[in-house]
Amino acid sequence: METPELTQVEEVTPRFGPTFTVDISDEACQRFGFKHGDRFVVKGLGRSGVVVGTAPLNLECRCGRGNGEEELWVRLDGETQVCFFPDPQVNFLLEN
């Protein structure tokens, strides 16, 4: 994978672990069916948020995802930290 241009990255802090850089380019986010800045509602939770960007998962999690797998990172409204959902195309409904 090519290194994104400096203007297409953002430093984020996850709910767990250290700060890292996400790729906020349209090309990266569109692999998951979204764009940076897209607003969504999490189905079944009723929480809204915004798409931030993509980056590999840095540690094992209990969701069946492996270390190094590319994830779509999002920020839920009212939070400063980012998180991911295992299947954003199933879990998210885009807001108009």
Number of C-alpha atoms within 10 A of each C-alpha: 3 4 8 13 10 8 9 16 19 14 10 20 15 16 13 11 9 9 13 14 15 21 25 25 18 15 13 21 23 15 13 16 12 22 19 22 16 15 21 22 18 17 13 8 8 8 13 18 21 20 22 27 29 25 19 17 17 15 12 12 10 6 8 8 14 14 12 12 12 16 22 29 26 25 22 19 13 9 10 11 16 21 17 18 15 12 11 20 12 10 14 19 14 14 11 6
